[in-house]
């Protein structure tokens, strides 16, 4: 969902007269924590179904969220990070409470968002990041229980935490891209 939000936020900011070059001025520090978390989650998705990810995937998933929390802590003074942090916290709570996996509700509206392969991985427990929502799910209201309407071409199942996190990312991109464009003046050599 985050990829979709970033694309939409950038497109809207450009339509509003924003400057894409301003994204290089994102006021974030220590982004290595975010990059490390992102890479861990990509690795888990790529290795999904392998013995090592089935066994250690939930722990690695939790570690990736710890990296995100550390990155947010370093950037807490950025006002949008507080919104993002609330969304991350809600996701982190439900993930930890459910053994390192985010529960996914499978119902008729959500079925269009899941391939048969992903559904099988959820059913047999080989998905290292997600699990099936069931009666034993803790904090079910924080799970991935919502989906985009059918007219969206990009199917996504998301949680309340994802929604709040996405709002924070959207606002941050708008603020940064709509800031006045920074023009650098050429540096003149000083005469000695």
C-alpha positions in Angstrom: 0.0 0.0 0.0 2.9 2.4 0.8 4.1 2.2 -2.8 0.7 3.3 -4.1 0.5 6.1 -1.5 4.0 7.4 -2.5 3.1 7.4 -6.2 -0.3 9.1 -5.6 1.3 11.7 -3.2 4.0 12.6 -5.7 1.5 12.8 -8.6 -0.8 15.1 -6.6 2.1 17.3 -5.4 3.2 17.7 -9.0 -0.3 18.6 -10.1 -0.3 21.2 -7.3 2.9 22.8 -8.6 5.3 20.9 -6.4 8.9 20.1 -7.3 10.1 16.5 -7.4 13.6 17.6 -6.8 12.6 18.7 -3.3 12.3 15.1 -2.3 16.1 15.1 -2.0 15.5 17.5 0.9 13.4 15.1 3.0 14.1 16.1 6.6 14.9 12.5 7.7 18.0 11.4 9.5 19.5 8.0 9.9 17.6 6.6 7.0 19.7 3.5 7.1 17.3 2.1 9.7 14.4 2.4 7.3 16.4 1.0 4.4 17.5 -2.0 6.5 13.9 -2.7 7.6 12.7 -2.4 4.0 15.4 -4.8 2.8 14.6 -7.3 5.5 10.9 -7.3 4.5 11.8 -7.7 0.8 14.1 -10.6 1.7 11.3 -12.2 3.6 8.9 -11.9 0.7 11.5 -13.2 -1.8 12.3 -16.2 0.4 8.7 -16.9 1.4 8.0 -20.6 1.8 11.5 -21.6 2.5 12.3 -23.5 5.7 14.4 -20.7 7.1 11.8 -18.0 6.6 9.0 -20.2 7.9 11.0 -20.8 11.1 12.7 -17.4 11.6 10.5 -15.1 9.4 8.2 -13.8 12.2 11.3 -12.9 14.3 12.9 -11.2 11.3 9.6 -9.4 10.7 9.6 -8.1 14.3 13.3 -7.0 14.0 12.4 -5.1 10.8 9.8 -3.2 12.8 12.3 -2.5 15.6 14.5 -0.9 12.9 11.6 1.2 11.8 10.9 2.3 15.4 14.5 3.3 15.8 14.4 5.3 12.6 11.3 7.0 13.7 12.8 7.8 17.1 15.8 9.6 15.4 13.3 11.7 13.4 10.6 12.4 16.0 11.0 16.1 15.6 9.5 15.9 12.1 5.8 16.5 12.7 4.6 13.9 10.1 6.8 11.3 11.7 4.4 11.4 14.7 1.5 10.4 12.5 3.6 7.7 10.8 4.7 6.5 14.2 1.1 6.0 15.4 0.5 3.8 12.3 3.7 1.8 12.8 2.9 1.3 16.5 -0.6 0.0 15.7 0.9 -2.5 13.2 3.7 -3.5 15.6 1.2 -4.2 18.4 -0.9 -6.6 16.2 2.2 -8.2 14.7 3.9 -8.9 18.0 0.6 -10.1 19.6 0.2 -12.6 16.8 3.6 -14.2 16.9 5.4 -11.9 14.4 2.8 -12.1 11.6 0.1 -9.7 10.5 -3.3 -11.4 10.3 -5.2 -11.0 7.1 -8.9 -11.3 6.9 -10.0 -13.3 3.9 -13.6 -12.4 2.9 -15.3 -11.7 -0.4 -14.1 -8.1 -0.9 -10.5 -9.0 0.0 -10.3 -12.1 -2.2 -9.6 -10.0 -5.3 -6.4 -8.8 -3.6 -4.9 -12.3 -3.0 -3.4 -14.7 -5.5 -4.0 -18.4 -5.1 -0.4 -18.9 -4.3 -0.5 -16.3 -1.5 -3.8 -17.8 -0.2 -2.1 -21.2 -0.1 0.9 -19.8 1.8 -1.5 -18.1 4.3 -3.4 -21.4 4.8 -0.4 -23.6 5.3 1.5 -21.1 7.5 4.5 -20.7 5.1 4.0 -16.9 4.7 6.6 -15.4 7.0 4.9 -12.0 7.3 1.2 -12.7 7.3 -1.2 -15.2 8.8 -4.9 -16.0 8.3 -7.3 -14.0 10.5 -9.2 -16.5 12.7 -10.9 -16.8 16.1 -7.6 -16.8 17.9 -6.4 -13.6 16.3 -5.4 -11.0 18.9 -6.3 -7.3 18.2 -8.2 -8.3 15.1 -9.5 -4.8 14.6 -5.8 -3.8 14.0 -5.2 -6.5 11.4 -5.3 -6.3 7.6 -9.1 -6.3 7.4 -9.8 -3.5 4.8 -9.4 -3.5 1.0 -9.6 -0.9 -1.7 -12.8 -0.7 -3.6 -13.2 -2.9 -6.7 -12.6 0.0 -9.1 -9.0 0.3 -8.0 -6.6 -1.5 -10.4 -4.1 -2.1 -7.7 -5.6 -4.5 -5.2 -4.5 -3.9 -1.6 -5.6 -5.3 1.8 -4.6 -2.9 4.6 -5.0 -2.2 8.3 -5.9 0.9 10.3 -2.2 1.3 11.1 -1.3 1.2 7.4 -4.0 3.8 6.7 -2.6 6.2 9.4 1.0 5.5 8.4 0.0 6.3 4.8 -1.6 9.6 5.8 1.6 10.6 7.5 3.7 9.7 4.4 1.3 11.5 2.1 1.4 14.7 4.2 5.2 14.6 4.4 5.6 14.3 0.7 3.1 17.1 0.1 4.9 19.4 2.5 8.4 18.7 1.1 7.4 18.8 -2.6 5.3 22.0 -2.2 8.1 23.9 -0.4 9.7 26.7 -2.4 12.2 25.2 -4.8 15.7 25.7 -3.6 17.9 27.3 -6.2 21.6 27.0 -5.7 23.7 29.9 -6.8 27.0 29.1 -8.5 29.9 29.4 -6.1 32.4 32.1 -7.2 36.0 31.6 -6.5 37.4 34.1 -4.1 40.2 36.2 -5.3 43.3 35.9 -3.1 
